[in-house]
């Protein structure tokens, strides 16, 4: 049997442990309450932020389609195509950056 300067009993299994022990060597449970509590889960917020680029991209595509459908003569101004391409590129880069940060 080990000799400790001071000892206490585990409140779960009753075995004698050192007073400075963090966990019980027999049952593995903590000997004291946690000083730092984990942060509240933000799963709902992360789901909303994860879907946001897809919703924005879909909205931009719908707006672009409506605009292109209203252009007389079937020709779309060149700047509209560039705007859609740049916005799609920005959304792709944003999405890739979010995936890498996880």
C-alpha positions as CSV (number, residue, x, y, z in Angstrom):
1,X,0.0,0.0,0.0
2,X,1.2,3.5,-0.8
3,X,1.8,5.9,2.0
4,X,0.6,9.5,1.4
5,X,1.2,12.5,3.5
6,X,-2.5,13.2,3.5
7,X,-5.2,11.1,2.0
8,X,-8.9,11.3,1.3
9,X,-11.5,8.8,0.1
10,X,-12.9,8.9,-3.4
11,X,-16.5,10.0,-3.2
12,X,-17.6,7.5,-5.9
13,X,-15.8,4.3,-5.0
14,X,-14.5,5.0,-1.5
15,X,-10.9,4.0,-2.1
16,X,-8.2,6.0,-0.4
17,X,-6.4,8.5,-2.7
18,X,-4.0,11.4,-2.2
19,X,-5.6,14.7,-1.4
20,X,-4.0,16.3,-4.5
21,X,-5.1,13.6,-6.9
22,X,-7.1,14.9,-9.9
23,X,-8.7,11.5,-10.6
24,X,-9.3,8.3,-8.7
25,X,-6.9,5.6,-9.8
26,X,-9.5,2.9,-9.3
27,X,-12.7,4.3,-10.9
28,X,-11.2,7.1,-13.0
29,X,-13.6,9.7,-11.9
30,X,-12.6,13.3,-11.1
31,X,-11.9,14.1,-7.5
32,X,-13.0,17.8,-7.7
33,X,-15.4,19.8,-9.7
34,X,-14.2,21.3,-13.0
35,X,-13.0,24.9,-12.5
36,X,-13.6,25.8,-16.2
37,X,-16.9,24.9,-17.8
38,X,-17.0,24.3,-21.5
39,X,-18.5,27.1,-23.6
40,X,-22.1,26.8,-24.7
41,X,-22.5,25.0,-28.0
42,X,-23.0,27.3,-31.0
43,X,-24.2,24.5,-33.4
44,X,-27.2,26.4,-34.5
45,X,-25.2,29.5,-35.4
46,X,-22.6,27.4,-37.3
47,X,-25.3,25.7,-39.3
48,X,-26.8,29.0,-40.3
49,X,-23.4,30.4,-41.3
50,X,-22.6,27.2,-43.2
51,X,-25.8,27.5,-45.3
52,X,-25.4,31.3,-45.9
53,X,-23.1,31.1,-48.9
54,X,-25.4,28.6,-50.7
55,X,-28.4,30.8,-50.1
56,X,-26.6,33.9,-51.3
57,X,-25.4,32.1,-54.4
58,X,-28.9,30.8,-55.2
59,X,-30.3,34.3,-54.7
60,X,-27.7,35.8,-57.0
61,X,-28.4,33.2,-59.7
62,X,-32.1,33.9,-59.6
63,X,-31.5,37.6,-59.9
64,X,-29.1,37.1,-62.7
65,X,-31.6,34.8,-64.5
66,X,-34.4,37.4,-64.1
67,X,-32.3,40.2,-65.4
68,X,-31.1,38.2,-68.4
69,X,-34.6,37.2,-69.2
70,X,-35.7,40.8,-69.3
71,X,-33.0,42.0,-71.6
72,X,-34.5,42.9,-75.0
73,X,-33.2,41.2,-78.1
74,X,-31.8,38.2,-76.1
75,X,-28.4,39.9,-75.6
76,X,-27.1,40.2,-72.1
77,X,-24.8,43.2,-71.3
78,X,-21.2,42.0,-70.9
79,X,-20.8,43.5,-67.4
80,X,-23.6,41.2,-66.0
81,X,-21.7,38.1,-66.9
82,X,-18.5,39.5,-65.3
83,X,-20.4,40.5,-62.1
84,X,-21.9,37.0,-61.8
85,X,-18.5,35.3,-62.4
86,X,-16.8,37.5,-59.8
87,X,-19.5,36.9,-57.2
88,X,-19.4,33.2,-57.8
89,X,-15.6,33.3,-57.4
90,X,-15.8,35.2,-54.2
91,X,-18.4,32.7,-52.8
92,X,-16.2,29.8,-53.8
93,X,-13.1,31.3,-52.1
94,X,-15.2,32.1,-49.0
95,X,-16.5,28.6,-48.8
96,X,-13.1,27.0,-49.2
97,X,-11.6,29.3,-46.5
98,X,-14.4,28.3,-44.1
99,X,-13.8,24.6,-44.8
100,X,-10.0,25.0,-44.2
101,X,-10.6,26.8,-40.9
102,X,-12.5,23.8,-39.4
